[in-house]
């Protein structure tokens, strides 16, 4: 069993960052926001402990799912089968008092299978709305790349505007609303690549890898039994999540850190400005939604570290997950085995850190 692994900054580290000027303006009610950050941390710890009781060896995944939860940003989980992607999403949903729906994407699906449709009732001689599984607090879009584009696009309005249009009526989705999708990067037969417009709706794209030998031994000890497997228990209320998101919005971001974020995103579009020779490998860079997403993710990561302000280290920690799916590679880049993670690493090394 793993205990919570989110690394809290020590008081000495916080003091060092404070001397650099990242902690906030002098007139900012710093004690109030620090108290609210501490209050959020008090319920994040039992939530992390409950998830780690079920999920062994995927602390990176657990931490990033908490970032999605705190920001309300959707996450795309990519990894080989058997790496606890579906289990992690289900455990996060079960650990709250919210509703959970799983959508198994297949090539023969229709948009109505996701958002719902109008059903004619002969008794009333009228049409009635039948809501689809997207009307839930947590929606697991399992193997999302197995459905054709018209089905994938049915999620666009739901993910961006938190609403669904059925017929001529618009229906708001429950709050909080979070789409957590999974896809297998290896299978090609019967799969459809996600369009850039939908990829951009995901705040994070998580690259899930194999556990270490020690973690795999823990998995064996915990899950090898043929008896009923352990399930998570609800530990937080939905109102608590909404209140935590308000605290994330109040996390302070210094002007120099804001400029740093903008420069990182700009370097993915115009790398020559920063003396980078990776331009031939980039077909398109991150959109302004990437700038906003990186800021929100860095705020959430700072809160998880127990701080009320964002440091450049928070930006660097979240940049690969926020930007890897927002960078398009040219054919030359693909031929040279260049990945979007390579581009992000080059950008982080080239852009001066404040």
N, C-alpha and C positions, 0 to 999 in steps of 0.2 A: 504494500500500500504506500502511495506517495503522499507526502504532506504538501501543503501549499508552497510553491516555489517562487512566487513573485518576490523579487528582490527589492526590499525597501531601502531607500537611501538612508545612510546614517546621518546623525546630526552634523558631523564634520563635513560630509559631502554637501549637505544643504547649506552650511555656512560658506563653503568655498564658492558655490554657485551664487549665493547671495552677494558675496563681495564682487562678483563679476557683473552684478546688476540685473540678473534674470528674475529676481524674486518679485519685482513689482515696484510701482511708484510709491514714494513715501506717504502720500495721502491715502493710499489704498487701505481699506479695512482688512488688513492682512490676517489679524487674529480671527476674524469672523470666518473667512474662507478656509483658513487652516482647521478650524473647528469642524466645519462642514465636511472637509476632506477626511478628517479623522472619523467622523460619523459614518461616512460611506465605507471607509475601510473596515469598520466594525462588522458590517454585514457581508462585505466581499470575502472576508476570511472564511466564515462558515460555508459560503457558497463554493469557494474554491476547494475547501476540504471535502465537501459532499461530492463534487465532480471528480476529485482525485481519488475518492474512495472507489469509484466505478472505473475510471479511465486510468490506465497504468502506462507510463512511458511516453506520453504525448503532452508534456507540459507546455511546449511551444504552442500547440493547438489550443489548449485550455486557456492560456493567457490571451491569445488573439481573439478567442470567442468572447472573453470578458470585455475586450476592447469594442467588439461589435455590439455587445449588450449595452455598454455605457454610452456609445455614440448613436445607436440606432442605425448604424451602417450595416448593409448586407455583406455577407462573406461567401466566397467561392472556395471550396476545399478541393484541391486536386492532389490525387495520390493513388497508388496502386491499391487493389482490393485487399481487405483485411487489416487496414491500418487505423481502424476505429473512427473513421470519418462519420459514418452514420450514427454510431454509438455516442460519439461526443455531442453531436447536435441534439440527439434525443435526450441525453443526460442533462444538457443545459436547460432544455425546455421543461423536463420533469422536475428539475430543482426549483422551479418557480411555480406559482399558482396560476400560470397562464395556460391558455389552450394550445394544443399542439396538433398539427396535421402533417401527414407525410404524403407526398405526391411522387409516385414511381413513374418517371418519364419513360415513354415507349414511342416507337415510330408511328403507331396508329392513333395517337392521342389527338384530340381536338381542343381548341381554345376553351370551349364550353366545359370541358372536363376539369379545367382549372378555376375559371372565374365564375362559372354558373351559366344559367340560361333561363329563358322564359318558357314556361310550361302551360299549355292550354288546358283549362279545366272545363269539361262539358257541363258539369253541374252548375257552374257559375257563368258559363259562356264568356269567360274572360281569361287573360293570361296572368300567371303568378310567377314571381321570381323564385327560382331555386338556386340558392347560393352554393358556390363551389368550395373546395377545400382551402382556397386562399384566404377565406375568412377565419383566420386564427391568429393568435399572438406570435406563434413560432411556426413557420412553414419550412419543412424539409423538402427541397426539390432534389430528389435523389436521382443521380445520373442524368443531370439536366441536358447533357449534350446528346442524348439518345432521341430527343424529340426534334421535329423539323422546326424551321424558323418561325412559321406562323404560330406555333404553340409557344415557343420561347418568347415571342413578342407579346404574348398575352400577359406576361408578367411585368412589362415595361411600365405601364401606368400604375400598377400596384406598388412596384418598388420605388418609383420616383415620387408619386403624388399621394401614396397611401390611400388610394381609392380605386374603385372598379366600376366601369360602366357596363350595364347589362340592359340591352334595348336602348331606351331613351332616358334611363334613370341612372344616376350616379350614386354609388353606395360607399360610404366611408368604411375603412377597414379598422379593426380593433387596435387600440393603443395599449401597450407598445406593439409594433408590427415589425417582424424581422424575418427575412428570407435567408436561409442558410442552404446553399446548393453544393452538391458534390459532383465530381466528374472523374472518369478514369482517363489518364493521359496516354495509355498504351493502345487500347482498342480503337480501331479505325472503322471496321465494318459495322454498319448500322449506327454511326454517330454523325453528328452535324456540329460543325464549329460554331461557337457562340459569336454573334455579330458584335462589332466594336461598340455599337450603341448600348447593347445590354451589358457587355463587360464593364463599361464605364459606370454602370449603375451599382456595381459592387464596390463597396469601400475597400475591402481587402480580398486579395487572392492568396491563399495559403498553400505553400508547397509542402506537403506532408511526406516525411521520409520514414525509413525504418527505425525501430527503436534500437537502443544499444543492447549488447548481450545481457547486461545486468537487468535492464528494464524488461527484456523478453523473458528472463527467468522469473521476474515478478509476475508477469502476465501468465506464465505457465502455472505458477503456484496459486494464483487467484482465480483463473478461469478454466482450468483443466477439468474441473468436476462436471459430471453429467447432470448434477442436480440443478434446480432452478437458480439462474444467475442473479446476483444482487441488482437491485434497482434503486435509483436515486429517490429521495424524499424531498418534497417542497420545503424550502428553507427561507424564501423571500416572497414578499407580496409585489404585485405589479405596480402599486403606487410608489413603492420604494425605488423601483427602477426609474420611474419618471422623475422622482426627486433627485436621483443620482445624476441623471442627464442634465438637470438644471445646474448642478455643481460643476459638471464638466464644462458647460458653457462659460462658467465664471473663472476657470483656470486662466491665469495671466500669461500672456505671450508678449514678450518684449519686442520692440520694433526691430531690433537687430535679428532676432530669431524669425520674425515675419519675413524680413528681407532674405534671410537664409533659405527659408522654405520656397520663396518665389524664385530665387536663383537656382535652386535644385531642379525645380520643374522647368525653368527656362533652359537649363543646360540639356534637358532631354529633347528640346526642340532646336536649339541653336548651340550645339556643342562647341563650335568654333569660337564663340565668345569667351570660352574658358580654356582655350588652347587644347581642346580635345580633338583627336583625329578619328572619332567614331561616327562622324557624319554619314559616310557611305553605308553604314549598317542600319541606320534609323530611317524608317519609312514615315513615321509620324511620332511625335512626342506626347507627353501627358497633357490632358486638357485642363482648363481652369477648375473643373470638378476635382482633379487630382490635387490641386493646390489647397482647396477647401478640405478635401478628405485627409490630406497629410496633416493639416493643422488640427483637425478634430481628433485624429488618431493619436497625435503627439500629446494633446491635452489629456486624453483618456489614459495614455501610458504614464504620464506624469502623476495622475491621480492614483493609479495602481502602485506607483513607487512611493506614494505617501507625500507628494509635494503639491503645492498650490500654484506652481508656475512651471512653464515648459523650458527645458534646457536643450541645447543642440544635440545632446546625447539621445533625448527622446525622439527627436526628428530622425536621427540616423537609425534608431531602433525600428521605427515604423516605415521608413521609406521603401524598403524592398517590397513589403506586403501591399503597400498602397499603390506603388508605381509599376510593378512588374507586368500587370495586365493592361496597362495604359500606354505601353510603348510597342509600336509596331516595327517589325524587322523587315529589312529589304531581302531580296533573294540572295544578294551577296552576303549579307549577315548570316542567313540560314546556312548557306554553303560553307561559310567559315566556322560553323558551329558556335556562333556568338548567340548568347541568350540575353533576354531582357534583364536578368539578374547581373550579367556582366556589365551591361550598360549602366545600371544603377550604381554598381560598385565603382565604376570609372568616374561617374558624376560625383559621388560622395567624396572621392579622393581628390577631385579637381576643384570643387567649389570651396572657397575659404570658409573655415568655421569661425563664427564670431566668438 
